[in-house]
Every structure is written in C-alpha cells, then in structure tokens.
C-alpha cells in the first residue's frame, strides 16, 4: 500500500498507512518475515484488500461525514451491514480503480447506549456544531491527511474511558483513537503458492509469533464459503488520559482476507483471474468477529 504522491488520494492513503505502520508493530514484523522468505520483494508487493474506520453516530460526524472524503475521490458506497448486539451500522465502499483498497466504515448507534454512556460521548462531541469535512479542501491531500490524524474532540478522563469500556469496547476505542486507521488487510490470494490460502497463511503467522483473533474461530468464513478472513489481536499500548492517568488500551491490528474465485469462473486459467472474478463485498458474520480484535478478552488470551 504505497502510492506515488501525485494525487490527493495517494497522499491520504500513504499518510494513513505510515502513521498506522509506525504504531502497529505487527505490520513490519509480518512484512519483514514475508521479505525474508521471498514471498514478496517489497511492501508495495503486498496487495491491500481494504482499510477500515470506526466512527461515532452523532450529529455532524459518523459515516455521513467521513464518507464525503472518499466519495470525492471516486469511491462508491456499496452494501449496508447491521450488527445488532454491538449496536453498529456499516457500509463498504468500492475503489475508483483496482489498485486502491476497498474501504469499510462503521458507526456506533450512540442513541442505543445507556444514558450514562451517551452523556460521556456527547460531552466530547457536542462542541462540534457543523460537519468538519465540509470545511476541508478535499483536493488538497495534505490538508485531508492532517485532518484524519488530528483529534476532533478532547481526550477523556481515564474513568470515563473505563466506563465506556464496560458497556461498549467499540465506543471506548473511538473516544480515544478517533479517526485513526483501525486496520489494513493483506489480500492472501495474491501471494505465492504455499501462502495464498488463509489456512496456510495463518500457520505462517503463528510460526513467527503472531497472535490471532480466535473469536468465532481463527478463520471466519462467509456462508457461501467464498470469503475467508482472519486477523491479529491488537497489542496493548500505553495511553495517557486528560487526568494524567496512563492505561494500557487497544490500538489497531492487521487483517487478512482470501477472496475465492466465483463458481462461474472456476475454470478460468489462473493468469486470467482478475478482481471481478472473485467474491466481492463483506460478510456480517465475519466482520462481527473481526471487530473483536480490539476486545479485552482477546488481548488477554494466552
């Protein structure tokens, strides 16, 4: 996921990835192992299936705001997903060209939380009186990249964070991390044979000491069997809160996706297979468990 810095979209994607890569140690650990084994020759050889953002469903923010950035760059909104137990809605967005990653955006249905949790979230977001994306010059890649890294609200107290964590780990993650990139995803089917299935790649990951999310099983499979996904578990990192307290909290993680060839194209020669010949979109059941890559019970598992 490295692009020439010649368009606003390239600048934004590169900046998102570089900040994410600096803070998610598994990214370089996996990349370096792939390089050492000759599976890829550079980071740019790794195909990024999709990137993901988490948002809060409050006025002037959420998906309806953030999506404007990527719609401007030629992305198109696709399927809607709902996660009842987690109180989330989501959409995925198709890229303007095959070389760009898909985007998955989710938002928390804040109105479905307890009054206490809502009060904490609104305390920090009520000061946003208009859609901040509307004030951006979207053709200025540097300006948009800076926006995605700069906080829209103040840091919470450690007690507020812990209170949200008890009710919604998603809410706690967003209140601290804001629009920070939640994950990027390696397209497993694009790798060389021996590493191009989720089963094989998971074995490789565990052989280099990568901890995998086991919620729903280490491999999450769509009902049609054509989309298989797995993910690392977020590492804990030290985060300082406004009251001066430091807690270890969840950061971001790495996902892996294998999109199988659609039945009607199963007889195509391998060299002729392109993106549109493979299973597209996402799967609610898979994504529901992938969200838990930042959950406390996963991070504490041995």
C-alpha positions in Angstrom: 0.0 0.0 0.0 2.5 2.6 -1.2 1.5 5.0 -3.9 3.3 7.8 -5.8 2.4 11.1 -4.2 0.8 12.6 -7.3 -2.9 12.7 -6.4 -4.8 13.7 -3.2 -6.0 10.1 -2.8 -2.4 8.8 -2.9 -1.3 11.4 -0.3 -4.1 10.5 2.0 -3.7 6.7 1.7 0.1 6.9 2.1 -0.2 9.1 5.2 -2.8 6.9 6.8 -0.6 3.8 6.3 2.6 5.4 7.5 1.1 6.5 10.8 -0.6 3.2 11.2 2.6 1.3 10.4 4.6 3.3 12.9 2.2 2.3 15.7 1.2 -1.3 14.8 4.4 -3.4 15.3 2.8 -6.5 13.7 2.8 -4.7 10.3 6.6 -4.6 9.9 7.0 -7.9 11.7 4.8 -9.6 9.1 6.3 -7.6 6.2 9.9 -8.4 7.2 9.1 -12.1 7.5 7.5 -12.1 4.1 10.6 -10.4 2.7 13.0 -12.8 4.4 11.1 -15.8 2.9 11.0 -14.3 -0.5 7.2 -14.3 -0.5 7.3 -10.6 -1.5 10.1 -8.3 -2.7 8.8 -5.1 -1.1 6.0 -3.6 0.9 4.4 -2.4 -2.4 4.1 -6.1 -3.5 1.5 -6.6 -0.8 -2.0 -6.0 -2.1 -4.3 -4.2 0.4 -7.8 -5.7 0.3 -9.3 -2.9 2.4 -8.8 -0.4 5.2 -11.3 0.3 7.9 -12.5 3.3 10.0 -14.6 3.4 13.2 -16.9 6.4 13.9 -19.5 7.6 16.4 -23.1 8.1 15.3 -23.5 11.6 16.5 -24.6 14.8 14.7 -22.1 16.2 12.2 -19.9 13.2 12.4 -20.2 9.4 11.7 -20.3 7.8 8.3 -22.3 10.6 6.6 -19.4 12.9 7.3 -16.3 10.8 6.8 -17.6 9.1 3.6 -17.6 12.5 1.9 -13.8 12.4 1.7 -13.7 9.1 -0.2 -16.7 9.7 -2.3 -14.9 12.8 -3.5 -12.0 10.7 -4.6 -14.2 8.4 -6.7 -15.2 5.7 -4.2 -18.8 4.4 -4.4 -21.0 3.3 -1.5 -22.0 -0.3 -1.6 -23.7 -2.7 0.8 -25.1 -1.9 4.2 -24.4 -4.0 7.3 -26.0 -4.0 10.7 -24.6 -5.5 13.9 -27.4 -5.7 16.4 -25.5 -6.9 19.5 -22.7 -4.5 19.0 -25.1 -1.6 18.1 -23.2 -0.8 14.9 -24.0 0.0 11.3 -21.6 -0.1 8.4 -21.1 0.3 4.7 -18.3 -0.7 2.4 -17.0 1.4 -0.5 -15.7 0.3 -3.8 -12.5 2.0 -5.1 -12.3 4.1 -8.2 -9.7 1.7 -9.7 -8.5 -1.9 -8.8 -5.1 -0.7 -7.4 -6.8 1.0 -4.5 -8.2 -0.7 -1.3 -11.8 -1.1 -0.6 -13.0 0.9 2.5 -15.1 -0.4 5.3 -16.7 2.3 7.6 -18.7 1.5 10.7 -20.5 3.7 13.2 -21.8 3.2 16.7 -25.5 3.8 17.3 -24.9 6.0 20.3 -28.6 6.5 20.9 -28.9 2.8 21.9 -26.3 3.1 24.7 -27.2 3.8 28.3 -27.8 7.4 29.3 -24.5 7.4 31.2 -22.5 6.3 28.2 -24.3 8.7 25.9 -23.6 11.6 28.3 -19.9 10.8 28.1 -19.8 10.7 24.3 -21.9 13.8 23.9 -19.8 15.7 26.5 -16.9 15.4 24.0 -18.8 15.7 20.7 -21.5 18.3 21.4 -19.0 21.0 20.7 -18.9 20.0 17.0 -21.6 22.2 15.5 -21.0 21.5 11.9 -19.6 18.8 9.6 -15.8 19.3 9.8 -15.4 17.7 6.3 -17.4 20.5 4.8 -14.6 22.9 5.7 -11.9 20.9 4.0 -10.3 21.5 0.6 -10.7 17.9 -0.5 -8.3 18.3 -3.4 -5.6 19.2 -1.0 -4.2 15.8 0.0 -2.0 17.2 2.8 -4.9 19.0 4.4 -7.1 15.9 4.4 -4.3 13.7 5.7 -3.7 16.1 8.5 -7.4 16.2 9.3 -7.5 12.4 9.7 -4.7 12.5 12.2 -5.8 15.4 14.3 -8.3 15.0 17.1 -11.9 16.4 16.7 -12.5 16.3 20.5 -10.6 16.4 23.7 -9.1 13.4 25.5 -11.5 11.8 28.0 -10.6 11.0 31.6 -9.4 7.5 32.4 -12.6 6.9 34.4 -14.8 7.9 31.5 -12.8 5.6 29.2 -13.2 2.7 31.6 -16.9 3.4 32.0 -17.4 3.2 28.2 -15.2 0.1 28.0 -17.6 -1.7 30.4 -20.6 -1.1 28.1 -19.1 -0.8 24.6 -15.5 -1.6 23.8 -16.1 0.0 20.4 -17.1 3.2 22.0 -14.1 3.3 24.2 -11.8 2.6 21.2 -13.2 5.5 19.2 -13.4 8.1 22.1 -9.7 7.7 22.5 -8.4 6.9 19.0 -10.8 8.9 16.9 -10.3 8.5 13.1 -7.1 6.6 13.5 -6.9 3.8 10.9 -8.4 0.7 12.6 -6.8 -1.9 10.3 -5.4 -2.6 6.9 -5.8 -6.0 5.2 -3.5 -8.2 3.3 -5.0 -10.0 0.2 -3.9 -13.5 0.8 -5.0 -14.9 -2.6 -2.5 -12.5 -4.2 0.5 -14.2 -2.6 2.6 -17.0 -3.9 1.5 -20.6 -3.7 2.0 -22.1 -0.3 0.9 -18.9 1.4 -2.1 -17.9 -0.6 -4.9 -19.5 1.5 -6.0 -18.4 4.9 -5.2 -21.8 6.4 -1.6 -21.7 5.1 -1.1 -18.0 5.9 -2.3 -18.4 9.5 0.2 -21.2 10.0 2.9 -18.8 8.7 1.7 -16.1 11.0 1.8 -18.2 14.1 5.2 -19.6 13.2 6.6 -16.0 13.5 4.8 -15.4 16.8 1.7 -13.5 15.6 -1.3 -13.8 17.9 -4.6 -14.3 16.1 -8.1 -13.3 17.0 -9.9 -16.6 18.0 -13.4 -15.1 18.3 -15.7 -17.4 16.2 -12.6 -19.4 15.3 -9.3 -18.1 13.9 -10.8 -18.4 10.4 -14.0 -16.5 9.8 -15.9 -17.9 6.7 -18.8 -16.4 4.8 -22.0 -18.5 4.4 -21.1 -19.1 0.7 -17.6 -20.2 1.7 -16.0 -17.7 -0.8 -14.7 -15.1 1.7 -12.3 -16.2 4.4 -10.8 -13.8 6.9 -8.5 -13.8 10.0 -6.9 -11.0 12.0 -4.2 -10.3 14.6 -5.1 -9.2 18.1 -4.4 -5.6 18.9 -1.4 -5.1 21.1 -1.9 -3.0 24.2 -0.2 0.4 24.2 0.2 3.0 26.9 -2.2 5.8 26.6 -2.3 9.0 28.7 -5.7 10.5 29.6 -6.6 14.1 30.4 -6.4 13.4 34.2 -2.8 12.3 33.9 -3.6 8.6 34.3 -1.9 6.1 31.9 -3.7 3.0 30.9 -2.9 0.2 28.6 -5.5 0.2 25.8 -6.2 -1.4 22.5 -4.7 0.0 19.3 -5.1 -1.3 15.8 -4.5 -4.6 14.2 -3.8 -6.4 10.8 -6.4 -8.3 8.9 -6.1 -11.0 6.2 -8.6 -11.8 3.5 -8.9 -14.6 1.0 -11.4 -14.0 -1.8 -12.1 -17.1 -3.7 -13.0 -17.3 -7.4 -16.7 -17.2 -8.1 -18.2 -20.6 -9.3 -18.9 -19.3 -12.8 -15.2 -18.5 -13.3 -13.7 -21.6 -11.6 -12.3 -22.9 -15.0 -10.5 -19.7 -15.9 -6.7 -20.0 -16.1 -5.1 -18.5 -13.1 -3.3 -15.8 -15.1 -6.6 -14.5 -16.4 -8.3 -14.1 -13.0 -9.0 -10.5 -12.0 -10.7 -8.8 -9.1 -14.2 -9.1 -10.6 -13.8 -12.8 -10.9 -13.6 -13.2 -7.1 -16.1 -12.9 -4.3 -16.8 -9.2 -3.6 -18.1 -7.3 -0.6 -18.1 -8.4 3.0 -20.0 -10.7 5.4 -21.8 -9.6 8.6 -20.9 -12.8 10.4 -17.2 -12.5 9.6 -17.0 -8.7 10.4 -18.8 -9.2 13.7 -16.0 -11.3 15.0 -13.2 -9.3 13.4 -14.4 -6.3 15.4 -13.3 -8.2 18.5 -9.6 -7.9 17.5 -9.5 -4.9 19.9 -11.6 -6.5 22.7 -10.1 -7.1 26.1 -10.9 -10.8 26.2 -8.9 -11.4 23.0 -5.9 -9.3 24.1 -5.8 -11.1 27.5 -5.9 -14.6 26.0 -2.6 -16.5 26.1 
